[in-house]
């Protein structure tokens, strides 16, 4: 039975990876082929890995719910699951659960929010592709779910169905679970530590060795936000500059050093000097600038940079018409921003309704999400998006095959629906 489960898990990982690369247009070097979430907190990039096999991991549950309304203080998404940090410090998750990333001790999907066992004092949460992490009050980090590459940071390569502490982290102020099995955290002194998969330098420590324990990112000591994408990672510095490292194809690092050659240590994103928030996705990244503009760089074929075209270059470009953003979230091939008005604008691919404008028509310029006027934070999954509102409610839209919208169904929605219990 154990061997069978390992085989199924390995097969699923291959399918997830192949689907991810097909969706975002990655061209991996041969050597690589082997082996907000709200951004006004210090958690970034729980937005998102791509692809996935269908029909795996059990049918979503539709029961549950509580008699008292849940109140969210942040929301995080990735691949096919979503999590919300609740007022008071508890965490609930929903969607795809095959690797135990929902934290409820099971490996089944859930179309409604389920409690993460044993977490009652979290101050931030971040969702990875098949794992989830929470920053606890006091600076410790706990993670749960898949651990094939050491992304749980526990010093082992064994997954966990329940939250387990990351080794050696006691003064963290932010955490980001990446889209491709790596995780990073910011320490109180501004240093960044990363762990997990490192085949293309996404841990930023000058090597390509995976690590099951946190290792310091080279030459960063003044970070305030970190966001782990698929094969790359970005950090926002106190100065407002942004530095990225890892795989540079699709211009994910935002500069002329891109191409198929990985960058194993942080390099500056050119022209970005006044960022106040960042988010890294599957193959593109964005920053909110002081004053409210949004600048994006990376893959552009689906219009996810928001500049009115499906062509681009290596340098960051401004999203058209966005002048009052306060937060940004990046999915596989779409982007969303919360505005000062409480409205949300999205752009890019819309094959599953992830732009939330009531259609399935993509857009290379921002379009307004219908019915949202009091959003506080936003998170973008592979092909779904969620926001939390000033009322504490969570609303989601887009792809829902695994129940990642949290409304008790597996039906897609091109307009926002309220997650059960909120």
C-alpha positions, 0 to 999 in steps of 0.5 A, spaced: 500 500 500 505 504 501 509 503 495 502 504 491 501 511 494 508 513 493 507 511 485 500 515 485 504 521 488 510 520 483 505 520 477 501 526 480 507 530 480 509 528 473 502 530 471 502 536 475 509 539 472 507 537 465 501 541 465 504 547 469 509 547 464 504 547 458 500 552 461 505 557 462 510 556 456 516 554 460 522 552 456 526 548 461 534 547 460 535 539 459 539 540 466 532 542 469 528 536 467 530 531 472 530 531 478 496 578 497 496 573 499 495 579 501 501 583 500 499 589 506 501 583 511 508 580 510 506 574 506 506 574 499 505 570 493 501 564 496 498 565 489 500 559 485 502 554 481 499 551 474 496 545 471 494 538 474 491 532 473 483 531 474 480 525 477 485 524 483 485 525 490 477 523 492 471 527 491 470 534 494 466 534 501 460 538 501 458 538 508 461 542 514 459 549 515 459 553 522 453 556 525 457 562 526 460 566 521 467 566 519 471 572 519 477 572 515 483 577 515 487 574 509 486 569 504 491 565 500 491 561 494 495 557 490 494 551 484 488 548 486 487 550 494 485 556 498 486 558 505 484 563 509 486 566 516 481 567 521 480 573 526 483 570 532 489 566 529 485 560 526 486 557 519 481 554 514 483 551 507 479 548 502 480 545 495 485 540 493 487 536 498 491 530 495 497 531 499 494 533 505 495 541 504 488 542 507 491 541 514 485 537 516 489 530 517 486 528 510 488 527 503 481 528 500 478 534 497 473 539 500 469 544 497 467 548 503 473 550 508 475 545 513 479 547 520 487 546 520 488 542 526 492 545 531 493 552 529 490 557 533 495 563 533 497 564 526 498 571 524 499 569 516 498 564 511 501 562 505 499 556 500 504 553 495 502 548 490 501 542 494 503 545 501 501 550 506 505 554 511 503 559 517 507 564 520 505 563 528 505 568 533 512 569 536 515 568 529 515 560 528 513 557 522 509 551 521 508 547 514 504 541 512 502 537 506 507 534 500 514 534 502 518 531 496 523 536 495 523 538 503 519 544 502 516 543 509 523 545 512 523 540 517 529 537 516 526 531 512 523 529 506 516 526 508 510 529 508 505 531 513 498 531 514 498 536 520 502 542 521 509 541 523 515 546 525 520 549 520 527 547 523 531 553 526 526 559 524 524 563 531 524 570 528 520 570 522 516 576 520 513 573 513 512 567 509 511 565 502 510 558 500 512 557 492 508 554 486 513 549 485 515 546 492 519 551 495 518 556 501 521 562 503 521 566 510 523 573 512 526 574 518 526 580 523 532 583 521 531 583 513 534 577 511 531 571 507 531 564 508 529 559 503 528 551 503 525 546 498 526 545 491 532 548 488 534 545 481 534 552 478 537 556 483 530 558 486 533 558 493 538 564 492 544 561 495 548 560 490 547 552 489 542 548 485 542 543 491 535 542 494 534 543 502 530 540 507 532 546 512 532 553 511 538 556 508 540 564 507 539 567 501 545 571 499 546 578 500 539 580 502 539 583 509 533 589 508 527 585 505 520 586 507 516 582 503 518 575 499 514 572 494 516 565 491 513 563 484 514 557 480 521 557 479 523 563 481 523 568 487 522 575 488 524 580 494 522 587 496 527 591 499 526 597 504 528 601 499 522 600 494 527 596 490 525 589 488 530 583 487 529 576 484 533 570 483 532 563 479 530 561 472 530 567 468 526 564 462 520 568 460 523 574 463 521 572 470 527 576 473 525 583 469 532 584 466 537 583 460 540 577 464 534 573 462 534 567 458 535 560 459 541 561 464 538 561 471 541 566 476 543 563 483 543 569 487 539 575 487 539 581 482 535 587 481 529 588 477 531 594 473 527 600 473 523 598 480 525 603 485 519 605 489 515 598 490 510 597 496 508 590 494 510 585 490 507 578 487 510 572 483 506 567 479 508 562 475 512 566 470 510 573 471 511 578 477 508 584 479 509 590 483 505 596 486 508 602 486 508 608 491 502 612 488 498 606 486 501 604 479 502 597 477 508 594 474 509 587 471 514 583 468 515 576 465 511 572 460 506 576 456 502 571 451 495 572 455 496 579 456 497 578 464 502 584 464 496 588 463 499 593 458 494 592 452 499 587 448 500 580 448 508 581 446 513 584 450 520 585 452 525 583 458 523 590 462 517 591 467 511 595 463 505 599 467 498 596 467 494 600 463 489 605 467 491 602 474 493 608 478 490 607 485 492 600 487 494 597 494 495 590 493 496 585 487 496 578 486 499 574 480 496 567 478 498 562 472 496 567 466 492 572 470 493 578 475 489 582 479 489 588 483 485 591 489 484 599 488 483 604 493 476 604 492 475 597 494 474 595 487 478 589 484 481 589 477 484 583 473 487 582 466 490 576 462 487 569 461 480 568 463 479 561 460 475 559 467 472 566 469 478 567 473 478 575 471 471 575 475 468 580 470 462 575 468 465 572 462 470 567 459 474 572 455 481 574 456 483 581 456 490 584 456 488 591 459 484 591 466 477 589 467 473 590 473 470 584 477 463 584 478 460 586 485 466 587 489 466 594 492 469 593 499 475 588 498 481 589 502 486 583 499 487 579 493 490 572 492 490 569 485 491 561 484 492 557 478 486 559 474 482 562 480 482 568 484 479 570 491 479 576 495 477 578 503 472 583 504 472 589 509 466 585 512 471 579 513 467 575 508 471 571 502 469 571 495 472 567 489 471 566 482 474 562 476 476 554 476 473 550 481 474 543 479 476 541 486 472 546 490 477 551 490 472 556 490 469 554 497 462 554 496 460 547 496 460 546 489 465 544 483 462 548 478 466 554 475 464 561 476 466 567 472 463 572 477 464 572 485 461 567 490 461 567 497 465 561 500 461 557 505 461 559 512 463 566 511 
